[in-house]
C-alpha cells in the first residue's frame, strides 16, 4: 500500500524506466509495421523484434517488482495501490501526466478516476 506521497516519490524514481518503456513500445511498433509492409527496417529484423519484446517485458516486470500495477502500455497507465478515507484506491499515473494526480476506488476502475 502506498500513500499518495509515496506513490509520487516512486513515480519520480521510476520515470527513467517508464521513459524506456515508451521508447521500446515505439521502436517495436515501428519495427513491426516495417516488417509487415516493405519487409525491411532500419531498426532490424525478426531477431530485433524478439529482443525489443524481451526488454519491454523486463521493464514491466521491474515495475511489478515494486508493486506498481501496469494497466496499459499504449498509453502507459500505472496504478499504485493505496487507501483514501478508509477505502482501497489506486493512485493513477497516465502517460502525459506530470505527477500522480488522480485516483479511483478499486471497484470503479478507470471510469471512476478523480483528481486528487
C-alpha positions as CSV (number, residue, x, y, z in Angstrom):
1,X,0.0,0.0,0.0
2,X,1.2,3.4,-1.0
3,X,0.4,6.8,0.4
4,X,-0.1,9.5,-2.2
5,X,3.3,11.0,-1.2
6,X,5.0,7.5,-1.6
7,X,3.3,6.9,-5.0
8,X,4.5,10.3,-6.2
9,X,8.1,9.7,-5.0
10,X,8.2,6.2,-6.5
11,X,6.8,7.6,-9.8
12,X,9.6,10.1,-9.9
13,X,12.2,7.5,-9.3
14,X,10.6,5.2,-11.9
15,X,10.4,7.8,-14.6
16,X,13.6,6.7,-16.5
17,X,12.2,3.1,-16.7
18,X,8.8,4.4,-17.9
19,X,10.5,6.6,-20.5
20,X,12.4,3.5,-21.6
21,X,9.1,1.6,-21.8
22,X,7.7,4.3,-24.1
23,X,10.8,4.2,-26.3
24,X,10.7,0.4,-26.6
25,X,7.0,0.5,-27.4
26,X,7.5,3.0,-30.2
27,X,10.5,1.1,-31.6
28,X,8.6,-2.2,-31.5
29,X,5.6,-0.7,-33.2
30,X,7.7,0.9,-36.0
31,X,9.7,-2.3,-36.5
32,X,6.6,-4.5,-36.7
33,X,5.0,-2.1,-39.2
34,X,8.1,-2.0,-41.4
35,X,8.4,-5.8,-41.4
36,X,4.7,-6.2,-42.2
37,X,4.9,-3.7,-45.0
38,X,8.1,-3.4,-47.0
39,X,9.8,-6.2,-45.0
40,X,12.9,-4.2,-44.1
41,X,13.6,-1.7,-41.3
42,X,16.5,0.4,-40.1
43,X,15.6,-1.0,-36.7
44,X,16.4,-4.6,-37.7
45,X,14.5,-7.7,-38.3
46,X,12.8,-10.6,-36.5
47,X,15.6,-11.0,-34.0
48,X,15.4,-7.4,-33.0
49,X,11.6,-7.8,-32.6
50,X,12.2,-10.6,-30.1
51,X,14.9,-8.5,-28.3
52,X,12.6,-5.5,-28.0
53,X,9.8,-7.6,-26.7
54,X,12.1,-9.2,-24.1
55,X,13.3,-5.7,-23.0
56,X,9.7,-4.4,-22.8
57,X,8.6,-7.3,-20.7
58,X,11.7,-6.9,-18.4
59,X,10.7,-3.2,-17.8
60,X,7.2,-4.2,-17.0
61,X,8.4,-6.9,-14.6
62,X,10.7,-4.3,-12.9
63,X,7.6,-2.2,-12.3
64,X,5.7,-5.2,-10.9
65,X,8.5,-5.9,-8.5
66,X,7.9,-2.7,-6.7
67,X,4.1,-3.4,-6.6
68,X,3.2,-1.0,-9.3
69,X,0.3,-2.2,-11.5
70,X,0.8,-1.8,-15.2
71,X,-2.7,-1.4,-16.6
72,X,-1.6,-0.4,-20.1
73,X,1.3,0.4,-22.3
74,X,-0.3,2.4,-25.1
75,X,-0.7,4.8,-23.4
76,X,1.2,3.8,-20.3
77,X,-1.2,3.6,-17.3
78,X,0.2,2.8,-13.9
79,X,-1.7,2.3,-10.7
80,X,-0.3,2.4,-7.1
81,X,-2.5,0.6,-4.5
82,X,-3.3,2.8,-1.6
83,X,-6.1,4.0,0.7
84,X,-8.1,7.2,0.9
85,X,-10.7,7.9,3.5
86,X,-10.6,4.3,4.7
87,X,-11.3,2.8,1.2
88,X,-8.9,1.0,-1.0
89,X,-7.9,3.1,-4.0
90,X,-5.5,3.1,-6.8
91,X,-3.4,6.3,-7.3
92,X,-3.1,6.7,-11.1
93,X,-0.5,8.0,-13.4
94,X,-1.3,8.2,-17.1
95,X,1.3,8.8,-19.8
96,X,1.4,12.6,-20.3
97,X,0.7,13.3,-16.6
98,X,3.3,15.4,-14.8
99,X,2.6,13.8,-11.5
100,X,0.4,11.2,-9.8
101,X,-2.6,13.4,-9.6
102,X,-5.6,11.0,-9.9
103,X,-7.1,8.2,-8.0
104,X,-10.1,5.9,-8.3
105,X,-11.7,3.4,-6.0
106,X,-10.6,-0.1,-6.8
107,X,-14.1,-1.3,-7.7
108,X,-14.7,1.7,-10.0
109,X,-11.8,1.3,-12.4
110,X,-10.5,3.9,-14.8
111,X,-14.0,5.3,-15.3
112,X,-14.1,6.4,-11.7
113,X,-10.9,8.4,-11.9
114,X,-11.0,11.7,-9.9
115,X,-8.4,14.4,-9.4
116,X,-6.6,14.1,-6.0
